[in-house]
Amino acid sequence: MNSLQNYAIICVDDEPLVLQTLKEQLKRSFGSQYDIEIAETGEEALEIIEDLQEDNIEIPLVITDQIMPGMKGDELLKKIHGKYPQILKIMLTGQASAEAVGKAVNLANLYRYIAKPWDETDLNLTVTEALRSYLQDRQLAEQNQRLQLMNAELQQLNSSLEQKVADRTTQLQQAKEAAEIANRAKSVFLANMSHELRTPLNAILGFAQVLINDVSISLEQQRNLEIIQRSGEHLLMLINDVLEMSKIEAGKICLNEQILDLHDLLFSLQRMFTLKAQSKGIDLHFEDLVDVPRYIKTDEQKLRQVLINLIGNAIKFTLKGEVRVRVQIKKLEEIQWKSETFLEALNEGYSPAIPVLSIEVEDTGIGIADSDLKKIFDPFVQTEIGQAVHGGTGLGLAITQQFVEIMGGKIMAESVLGQGSVFKFYIKTALVELSQIQDKPITKKVIGLAGNQPQYRILVVDDHWESRQLLINILSPLGFQVQEAENGKIGLEVWQHWHPHLIFLDVRMPVMDGTQVIQQIKSQDKNTVLIAVTASVFNEEHLHLVKEGCDDFVWKPFEYEVLLEKLSHHLGVQYLYQEKENTAHFLPQELTSEALAVMSEQWLQQLYHAAELADSEQIMQLVQQIPITEPVLIQAMTQLVQQFSWDKIIQVIETIHYSKKS
Ligand code: ADP
């Protein structure tokens, strides 16, 4: 069949005349766009439809008569509908029964019926409407198909997106795990480092303490030991600081507020830095503390480190002149900083009436250029002149600023190049009532064990000879029985035959480490007290040890008092005490004529003479002759020598002579 059109309408009727009329009428109206095909039987119509379909000609409409020999109209339509449901069907009914139309409607989705004889206009209208409806449906179907395609594409995209998300999640999970492993490795490294450094330092500090407690040593030796102790403590603090910086970076740092003897802290800093300042010919001056409360609540470690950094820098970067430390308790509103830092604090909602500890460290040193001032608190920043003066790390001020901020404060610096600098900071603080400090351990010196107590057996297990010796040196003279073991295995053997009351146990040891010893002992005997001696800073390890049954910890380097306190806590040990001198002697002391009056006239004359010659060595020899019952005088004299205050000594001696004469 040859068709010029893409669309065809099929007409079926057994009466050739009717068929011809129908064809002509349709051709007139629709011939330009549609082929009009005719068939005289249903069978023929089906064949034509097949042929047209094969030629890819679309059939929007079939119009058929009902009554025909062979296949009836409704039957034909039913068949067409079964195969091509989209084709619209119209029935031409003559005397056709309503039943046939009903069947065609139900079974073939009949679109319309047209009664014979029809009116041409009616036919045209019906067919036009049918064709429009067909095209519309086809469009809808096409759109629907497109939508379905898009939907399928979307679904594919979606599932590939889900796959991507799943892949990315797995990657992230792997990255997170890798980071966690790296972080754990860093923690282990820090723990090891801290252990390696603290263990020998523990021996240095501990032996210095052992020697200081020795009553037979001279004042000179005592002073030298104190220097060893202070330097060791400073070194310890530096180690702590590197760890601290790592902890700041890891977000692990927190505020540790305790009651602090501020005067004691400041005076210990003065003692620590005086020698250094003197060696450079600089005057280190702590301004009057009269109005500064002695006890405040703050984070002592951090405040100490901040001051060490600032005073240390001030001395380091000053070639002549002086370094002044000014300490005051103020209200925040009384701080007169001409800087944004202060305004920032107010913006952060601090109450202006809040009391703060305000400290200024001022020097007459090399100064800092304006351009450098802004960045000196950044890690690893050093000014050009700063670098020339010494090769530090540039970490000090970064840590200082972090610590000040953790303590709820702010820090800033002002400077004039070539004239000097002043570093000012404040921290939030709470003043402490005297009643609150009653609980502080009384600083009494332990001289031995009280009577009527069991013979305490203490075992020290540590692979470091020095660490073992240190504990033995502290404990044996007090009257404890002490045995030692150099690893866990030997420790267990000693424990089995000697039954110590308490074991000080190093955690990390070769052969058998502390954890294994704890497991072995605690599985057989719950009574032996096990105290882990650790240099680790990480809490995870401590939690683990507690789980294993460890009773307590002491941290290296341990404080003498803490160690003894642990023994008394766990074993009920009671000590004999010798009252330590009042801690007041640590405060700056005024040299008075009354205090000097206890010394002999000859001694006073020698002192006067030595002061006139500014002979500090001679004066210190004279100081050694002051009886130990006069600690305040010893302290005052030592300070004056450290400050080169010869005039003051001369002046006080002259007052005595003057009053004697008059
Ligand atoms: P470091 O002292 O190890 O170099 P800091 O962070 O403490 O590190 O100081 C950073 C830099 O700031 C110093 O190198 C120095 O250039 C400058 N600086 C700090 N304090 C002073 C000061 N008091 N006077 C002059 N310059 C200073």
Residues whose N, C-alpha, C, O or C-beta is under 5 A from the ligand:
A	BS01	ADP	N313 A314 F317 G365 G367 I368 I376 V381 Q382 T383 G386 Q387 G392 T393 G394 L395 G396 L397 A398 S421
